Each structure stands twice: as C-alpha cells, then as structure tokens.
Amino acid sequence: MATAIVTGATGITGSAIVEHLCKDSQYKQIFTLSRSQPSSSMSDKIKHAHMDLQSSAEDMAKDLSHVSGSVIFFCAYLARDDEGEAAKVNGAMLQNFLDALKITGELKQVKRIVLTCGLKQYGVHLGQPKQPMHETDAILEGGNWPPNFYYSQQRVLMDNAKANGYTWTVTFPQDVLGFAKGNFMNECTALGLYCSVAKLAHPDSELPFPGSKANYMAFNCWTSANLHAKFCLWAAQAPNAANQMFNVVNGDTESWQNLWPRMAARFGCKVPKEMFPGGDRSKYDGFEASGPSDLHDPAPVAVQATSEEVGIGMGMPDLKKPSTLYQQVDTTKWAKDPKVMKAWETLRDKYGLDQQAFDKATWGFLTFVLGREYSCVTSMSKARKMGWNGYEDTWDSFEETFDRLEKAKILPPVSQLKKETPLSS
Ligand SMILES: NC(=O)c1ccc[n+]([C@@H]2O[C@H](COP(=O)([O-])OP(=O)(O)OC[C@H]3O[C@@H](n4cnc5c(N)ncnc54)[C@H](OP(=O)(O)O)[C@@H]3O)[C@@H](O)[C@H]2O)c1
C-alpha cells in the first residue's frame, strides 16, 4: 500500500492528481498541501494541511509533523514575471520542502518524487523550438538564455536524490486543459469566458480568433489534466520511469483551424466570413490588436539549426530570427472594454456566475498560446516505448472542462447561452 503527498493540491495539475489518487486503491492515505483550502474533500483518504512553501524549512517542518508519504507529487508553482526570480523562488520552494521533510525524518520514507514541469523546458515561451520536441533536446543554458525555473527545480530534485535514497520522475505537460480557480495559467477558463461573452458582446455573435493567422494554421498538442494525473500515477510506480523525464501530451495533434469552428458552435457563436481581415479588426470597434512583438533572439530552434554536432545539427544557419507574438484582438484590453464588461455582467447576473473568474482570467497566458506564430508539437515516443499507452482526444478534453466550468458557475450553461442575442441587436 502506498501513501502520497501532493503539493499544489488546489492547482490545475495538483487537484487532478488528488482526484485520481482518491480512486486508486493502491493509495491508502493522501496528504494534500497548499496555502488555501481545497473547495471540497472528495474522500476520507485525504488529509489537508496548510503549508507555505515560502516559509523556512523549520517552520514548514512544524506544519508537516504528521505528514508522510511514499510518493510525493510536487505540483506547487509560483508565477513571477522575472525569469531569474521565478528560478530562485520555485527552486527554493522545492529545496526548503525537502529540507523540512529531512527535519521531520520523513524524507527517508519517500520512494519517488514526481515533479511537474512543462514545455518551457524547450523554451516554447522564448520562441520556436525544434520540433517535435524530444526529451533528449539540448537545454537552453549559458550565453544569453534567461534562467529557467524548471532547470533549478530539476537540479534540486536530482542533487537531493542520491543522498536521500529516493528516485524521481519529471513531467513536461503542454498547455493544460483542466479545472482550477484563480490559478496562473488556465486556457479553458479564459477561452470559455471569451466565447461566452462574445455571444452577447460581438455584433452578430461573431467569434474572431483573437490570436494570429500563423497560430490558427499551426499544429499544437495539449495535455488534459486528467491524462497528466494518470501519467503521474503510472510514473510513480513504473520501475523504468525512475530518474527519467517525460513529455506528457494527449496523443493527438490538433490545430485551431480544426478546433475554432467547434468552439464557435459550442457557444452558439458564428465564425466570421473573413477571420483575418488584417490590421486590428476595426469592425470590432475598440478591440485593439497587440504586436507583432519579438520574442527571444535567437529562437530556441537556432541551437539545433546552427549546431555542427553529428546527429543534432540541422544545417539551417539562417533559422536564427526571433519568433513573434501577435493577437488580432488583444484579449487583455478586450476584457476591459465597456461592451464586453456589460455583456459579462449580464451573464453573471442572469446565471449567478463567479465574478472572480472574470477578474482572475489569465488573458496574458491566452495572448501567448493563441498569438505565438509557430507550431508546438511534442513527441510521446519515449513514454510509449516504456509502456505508457494513455490517450485523450483534445476536443473531448476541452468539452469536459467546459462542462465542469459550467457546473462551478464560472461559465454560463451553453444550452441557455445559445438562446441569447447580442446586446446591441
Ligand atoms: N497550467 C498550465 O497550463 C501548465 C502547462 C504546462 C506546465 N505547467 C506547469 O505545471 C506546474 C504546476 O502548475 P499549475 O498550472 O498546476 O499551477 P496552479 O494551477 O497555478 O497551482 C499552483 C499551486 O501551487 C500552490 N502554491 C503556490 N504557492 C505556494 C506556496 N507558497 N506554498 C504552498 N503552495 C503554494 C497553489 O496553492 P495556494 O495558492 O493555495 O498555496 C496551487 O495549489 C508548473 O511548473 C507549471 O509551469 C502548467
């Protein structure tokens, strides 16, 4: 019988892991840790403890006095705009947590630590990476590459492993489709709000894709929070997953050219006759464009493109230009537009929706995932070769998450929304 500790248990990846641990008979007890309380306890197996990972190891040890586990799922995360600060803060949170478990004597019981990282591993936030992304791709360090908090966390994880006798697994999910309130990166909530509000705020309920044409035509992968949770539970027990890093995506490759028409149909909106008229879509008065703005110089692909190493070098020395970001409707500005706010308030009052959901929607994250002008495709070959056979359909993941957001009163019920007419008509 195993026992688990989950940090970041109220977040988008952590809460899904807790849900799956509850259903797994191998786990008899689950300690969930975060500063805020989870909204509900779904099983008697769960014991929640308040813990601030930014406090000292000694203080944390007091909160952890009754906490033990054979597996740790580390999903806590603090966003910081400055990359150096993010590396410092997130690296220290993991180190102090391990130190606290040393003080309580419980680190000796830990067999494996599963750390959730992501595709920033490959620099997707800095520009176009070499694709598909493989776990063996070079890390972006030294030179003018900015600090990367995943590399800091991974060093802490590995440096402590030998001395303390645990094994580790690191996961790299792509844009996560799942349920969480008020977290830092939540694509489904922001997208669902954009589509619901557009139904009332936009002339003729048209739904322009806010991002760039290049992104609309590009190929991407996504990660269902459920699939990621199942992967983490598999990785926690699979002997060959010890001391390994894995990409974790749904297993299909998708695109907005395919998903956006379905998005419009689900929310009762119309696809504009001309999706990309150019400029800042002046038809949508007041909805400004943002960009194009350059990302890091050079784009991450330059590492392989210009390398002369056998088996690595692509022979493409001209692939050095920075990638760009462009949104034809800047959703951060859009969310502050008076017509948009009126439409939101109408929906909020009629369907009893949560104001915090709109206030805390992660428009900046949406700008990035819809505005990057390159594909992001991830290989699952490594995990599949080792026996992982999980798969989820990406559109199904979107729909399941939207259904859940409806139940939580973050999105209006689509069956009712479809009957609404634009406020201006
Ligand atoms: N979301 C995505 O789309 C996505 C995509 C790819 C990779 N990732 C990666 O996945 C990892 C986990 O992120 P996530 O998106 O699941 O995060 P999240 O939804 O924002 O949740 C963060 C969690 O960390 C906890 N936390 C933050 N500061 C804390 C502190 N000082 N002490 C204790 N707990 C603290 C939060 O709870 P409290 O605030 O209650 O403390 C919350 O439970 C990150 O490395 C992220 O980069 C995320």
The ligand as a Tripos MOL2 file, in Angstrom:
@<TRIPOS>MOLECULE
LIG
   48    52     1     0     0
SMALL
NO_CHARGES

@<TRIPOS>ATOM
      1 N1         -1.3870   25.4030  -16.2280 N.am      1 LIG1
      2 C1         -0.8390   25.0610  -17.3780 C.2       1 LIG1
      3 O1         -1.4250   25.2080  -18.4570 O.2       1 LIG1
      4 C2          0.5460   24.4320  -17.3720 C.ar      1 LIG1
      5 C3          1.0660   23.9790  -18.6080 C.ar      1 LIG1
      6 C4          2.3050   23.3620  -18.6210 C.ar      1 LIG1
      7 C5          3.0580   23.2480  -17.4600 C.ar      1 LIG1
      8 N2          2.5430   23.7230  -16.2790 N.ar      1 LIG1
      9 C6          3.3860   23.6050  -15.0930 C.3       1 LIG1
     10 O2          2.7660   22.8070  -14.1300 O.3       1 LIG1
     11 C7          3.3490   23.1160  -12.8360 C.3       1 LIG1
     12 C8          2.2150   23.2730  -11.8420 C.3       1 LIG1
     13 O3          1.4690   24.4020  -12.2630 O.3       1 LIG1
     14 P1         -0.1360   24.5150  -12.2340 P.3       1 LIG1
     15 O4         -0.5410   25.1980  -13.5190 O.co2     1 LIG1
     16 O5         -0.7510   23.2400  -11.8250 O.co2     1 LIG1
     17 O6         -0.2410   25.5960  -11.0600 O.3       1 LIG1
     18 P2         -1.5210   26.3380  -10.4860 P.3       1 LIG1
     19 O7         -2.7850   25.7780  -11.0520 O.co2     1 LIG1
     20 O8         -1.2710   27.7940  -10.6400 O.co2     1 LIG1
     21 O9         -1.4430   25.9380   -8.9570 O.3       1 LIG1
     22 C9         -0.3570   26.3000   -8.1450 C.3       1 LIG1
     23 C10        -0.4470   25.5410   -6.8540 C.3       1 LIG1
     24 O10         0.6840   25.8600   -6.0630 O.3       1 LIG1
     25 C11         0.2440   26.2230   -4.7570 C.3       1 LIG1
     26 N3          1.1710   27.1950   -4.1890 N.ar      1 LIG1
     27 C12         1.5920   28.3510   -4.7580 C.ar      1 LIG1
     28 N4          2.4090   28.9940   -3.9150 N.ar      1 LIG1
     29 C13         2.5010   28.2370   -2.7960 C.ar      1 LIG1
     30 C14         3.1760   28.3850   -1.5570 C.ar      1 LIG1
     31 N5          3.9450   29.4560   -1.2970 N.pl3     1 LIG1
     32 N6          3.0320   27.4320   -0.6280 N.ar      1 LIG1
     33 C15         2.2590   26.3470   -0.8680 C.ar      1 LIG1
     34 N7          1.6010   26.1300   -2.0100 N.ar      1 LIG1
     35 C16         1.7130   27.0770   -2.9660 C.ar      1 LIG1
     36 C17        -1.1400   26.8400   -5.0010 C.3       1 LIG1
     37 O11        -1.9600   26.7720   -3.8420 O.3       1 LIG1
     38 P3         -2.1530   28.0090   -2.8430 P.3       1 LIG1
     39 O12        -2.1540   29.2460   -3.6960 O.co2     1 LIG1
     40 O13        -3.4310   27.7140   -2.1590 O.co2     1 LIG1
     41 O14        -0.9960   27.9370   -1.9380 O.co2     1 LIG1
     42 C18        -1.7000   25.8900   -6.0500 C.3       1 LIG1
     43 O15        -2.2290   24.7350   -5.4380 O.3       1 LIG1
     44 C19         4.1730   24.3990  -13.0420 C.3       1 LIG1
     45 O16         5.5260   24.0690  -13.1590 O.3       1 LIG1
     46 C20         3.6510   24.9330  -14.3670 C.3       1 LIG1
     47 O17         4.6110   25.7070  -15.0420 O.3       1 LIG1
     48 C21         1.2910   24.2880  -16.2150 C.ar      1 LIG1
@<TRIPOS>BOND
     1     1     2 1
     2     2     3 2
     3     2     4 1
     4     4     5 ar
     5     4    48 ar
     6     5     6 ar
     7     6     7 ar
     8     7     8 ar
     9     8     9 1
    10     8    48 ar
    11     9    10 1
    12     9    46 1
    13    10    11 1
    14    11    12 1
    15    11    44 1
    16    12    13 1
    17    13    14 1
    18    14    15 2
    19    14    16 1
    20    14    17 1
    21    17    18 1
    22    18    19 2
    23    18    20 1
    24    18    21 1
    25    21    22 1
    26    22    23 1
    27    23    24 1
    28    23    42 1
    29    24    25 1
    30    25    26 1
    31    25    36 1
    32    26    27 ar
    33    26    35 ar
    34    27    28 ar
    35    28    29 ar
    36    29    30 ar
    37    29    35 ar
    38    30    31 1
    39    30    32 ar
    40    32    33 ar
    41    33    34 ar
    42    34    35 ar
    43    36    37 1
    44    36    42 1
    45    37    38 1
    46    38    39 2
    47    38    40 1
    48    38    41 1
    49    42    43 1
    50    44    45 1
    51    44    46 1
    52    46    47 1
@<TRIPOS>SUBSTRUCTURE
     1 LIG1         1 GROUP 0 **** ****
